[in-house]
Amino acid sequence: MIRLSGRLRASLIIGGQGIRARKLRTFLSMVSLFLGVLAVVVVQAGAEIANRAMLADIELSQGKDGTRQMYLSPEGRTVPVALEVLEGRTDSVAMTSARAIIGEPGVKPINEGGGPIDQSGGGYGPNMTCDQSGCYPINDGNAGAPEGQAVELQLIGLTGDIRQFRPFRPSQGQWLDFGGEPSLAPRLVLNEEAAKAFSQYHVPAEMRVDGATANPTPQILGVVDDGGYQPAAYVRSDELLNWLPVTSMSGGNSGPGLQVLMSPAAIEVEHILRARLTAAGTPEDRIHVQTVETLERMSTELAIMRWIFLGMAALVLLIGVAGILNVGLATVGERIEEFALRRAVGTPRLLLAGIVLAETLLTGLLTAALAIGAGVVGLKLALTMFGSRFPSLEGVAFPWQAGVAGVVAGLVAGILGGLIPALRAARIPIATVMRA
């Protein structure tokens, strides 16, 4: 082991001296290899960043990978039992939904049906219900009402901070504070679609909620990007219950009756919730639980895309390998007498091969360092110039996987480009020294 370590150290020292003595050839080798290694770094970094960006967008609407989701039908005592079990929990959050209209009283909302405000026609039209006989409008109090300054949106009640499961991106203001006593004036956080509606139309701050005992005046705290395409607002469930009976928090036509998001470790909560709901009369077959497995579902597509681009980068890398090979063969040809003299004084063939291979490996590592540095600088410049257009890329750092891929590419290129010159140097006969 000590003898092998000494030979390795000698190879690296002599190889480094060879690089320093032939700076121009080393520079030409690095130039030919730089684009290949940079291509590998860019492909790996791009794949990791694209992976994170895709997951970030999906997490906004579906939840982080591993999140347990429970969907419940709102009949009977489902909602009261669920809110009671999850009150004050930090590892689980319940979401209820209701239809709300904010604006002038007694008028038809601009986006009737709760559709996007910039959709052609203003919304989805009247709320509809369908049965075996067909579909017909629901009497929601808007029939025959004149059009006015009002916006319809989905009002989502939360028992806790949902951002641990769905990482909403803050746009303006602040998020809900779940500490302290509930306010009689419901505090709302709008999504960007709802904020767009309120920026285009100046509406009075009166909120009508289906089933509410009175029309409260809400407080708007901030705006978040939740990945949704319909106007929505988030509110504390206990503040909503000040105005809305718990039996009315059924979702209606605006979404699921009740959705519970749980961390993977919240197994006890799931068991308690199942037991309480079953005891309250909820059929077992109506309690649906699923785990968010976005990464597993998309792994095949992401792997195929990554291998395709890595294949293209490998072709560029081979061009750099050919450049190193060409320079290495020319260098060995010029140093035949030197290598023959070393053989004559007892230098082993393995050490001669190691000297040549050490030069190409050191060249590959230096090139990899430059390519990784260029990748880091390029990513920072790209985020500075285009980061505001792509919110999912905010806070993205250079992935360490790309750095590892660059180092591996540099080492592989050094080995492939230096292997044939190293073998040729090791096979130079001692008699060649007689030419000198």
CORTA-V227701 format. One record per backbone hydrogen bond with DSSP energy under -1.0 kcal/mol. CO is the residue of the C=O (numbers start at 1). NH is the residue of the N-H. Records with the same first field share a line. If there is no record, write none. Layout:
# CORTA-V227701
CO->NH / NH
This chain:
# CORTA-V227701
1->5
2->6
3->7
4->8
5->9
6->10
7->11
8->12
9->13
10->14
11->15
12->16
13->17
14->18
15->19
16->20
17->21
18->22
22->26
23->27
24->28
25->29
26->30
27->31
28->32
29->33
30->34
33->37
34->38
35->39
36->40
37->41
38->42
39->43
40->44
41->45
42->46
43->47
44->48
45->49
46->50
47->51
48->52
49->53
50->54
51->55
52->56
53->57
54->58
55->59
56->60
58->62
64->67
67->292
68->262
69->290
70->260
71->288
72->258
75->78
77->81
78->82
79->83
80->84
81->85
82->86
86->89
91->263
93->261
94->159
95->259
96->157
97->251
98->155
99->210
100->153
101->208
102->151
108->148
111->114
112->125
116->119
119->122
127->138
129->136
131->134
134->131
136->129
138->140
142->145
146->108
148->150
149->104
150->110
151->102
153->100
154->233
155->98
156->235
157->96
158->237
162->165 / 166
165->64
166->168
169->225
172->223
186->219
188->221
189->234
190->224
191->195
192->196
193->197
194->198
195->199
196->200
197->201
204->206
206->103
208->101
209->212
216->207
219->188
221->174
222->190
223->171 / 172
225->169
231->154
232->191
233->156
234->189
235->158
236->240
237->241
240->243 / 244
243->213
245->248
246->249
248->250
251->254
258->72
259->95
260->70
261->93
262->68
263->266
265->267
266->270
267->271
268->272
269->273
270->274
271->275
272->276
273->277
274->278
275->279
276->280
277->282
278->281
283->286
284->287
288->71
290->69
292->66
293->297
294->298
298->302
299->303
300->304
301->305
302->306
303->307
304->308
305->309
306->310
307->311
308->312
309->313
310->314
311->315
312->316
313->317
314->318
315->319
316->320
317->321
318->322
319->323
320->324
321->325
322->326
323->327
324->328
325->329
326->330
327->331
328->332
329->333
330->334
331->335
335->339
336->340
337->341
338->342
339->343
340->344
341->345
342->347
343->346
348->352
349->353
350->354
351->355
352->356
353->357
354->358
355->359
356->360
357->361
358->362
359->363
360->364
361->365
362->366
363->367
364->368
365->369
366->370
367->371
368->372
369->373
370->374
371->375
372->376
373->377
374->378
375->379
376->380
377->381
378->382
379->383
380->384
381->385
382->386
383->387
386->389
390->393
391->394
393->396
399->403
400->404
401->405
402->406
403->407
404->408
405->409
406->410
407->411
408->412
409->413
410->414
411->415
412->416
413->417
414->418
415->419
418->422
419->423
420->424
421->425
422->426
423->427
425->428
429->432
430->433
431->434
432->435
433->436
